[in-house]
Amino acid sequence: MTLPATEDLVVTRARLADWPVISGWAADEGWNPGLNDGPAFFAQDPDGFFLGRIDGEPVSAVSVVNHGPDYAFLGCYLVRPDLRGRGHGLATWRTALAHAGDRTIGLDGVVAQQDNYRRSGFEAAHRTIRFTGPAPAAGGSGTPDGVRPFAPGDLDAVTAYDCACHPADRPRFVARWLTTPGHRAFVRRTAGRVTGYGVLRPARDCLRVGPLFADTPEDARALFTALTAAAGGRTVAVDVPETNKPAIALAEEAGLAPAFETARMYTGPVRPYARERVFGVTTLELG
């Protein structure tokens, strides 16, 4: 049997209608994508998703989502299992990287690919550990003090808060992420000021927490309590930067256990942001 050559691969931009193919491959890899991620992802950069096709059939994918003039994030690096080892992934990767221009690119790399990413100019910043397990039983009465469900009037304040916790502004993404059907978002205010927010979303295998951004461990614990209470005892997962020791402690106190790890890697410098507020990464696909 003659194998398809790399020259037969045609790489084009993917559209939202192609998202089920990409997310299906991600689910097969055990990455547990959210059920409704696509519209929010594409809202940030609709031109940042790429598919490689042979004879019209999708065989590979990469996303390089531009978050602003200085920063992009790479994710969804996937090749159909029966066509791996033939150069299709690398060809798709090279086409997609051009979309970032001269921006610094970030990614969350699985262990098996980290050496390849280093050879492509990425340097590790920290490990990220996925903690997972049954949501702890709700204790006490009602929602923790200062925490309430997100309301439309919170959008400007939450968007500004998100900008301080991320290497680039992403208002289009945040607006969709907070209001996507099935997502449960909570905000904590102290003395009228936002001191954290978090989102719980349904995914293929369990519920995902992300982001979980908070000023202090106390703010994070209050939000995490509300998020896990909303989970109703179902299994939850949160991706925690290893450098945030209070975040690790919070996951462990909740009875969650490490299940998966990646490395946050960059091709260059990123703008300063409040890393100590990141108790849970938003997504491994968009950072």
Beta strands, then each sheet from edge to edge (+ up, - down):
strand 1: 10-13
strand 2: 49-54
strand 3: 57-66
strand 4: 71-79
strand 5: 104-110
strand 6: 123-134
strand 7: 147-149
strand 8: 184-190
strand 9: 193-202
strand 10: 207-214
strand 11: 235-241
strand 12: 257-266
strand 13: 278-280
sheet 1: 1+ 2- 3+ 4- 5- 12+ 6- 11+ 10+ 9- 8+ 7-
sheet 2: 1+ 2- 3+ 4- 5- 12+ 6- 11+ 10+ 13-
end
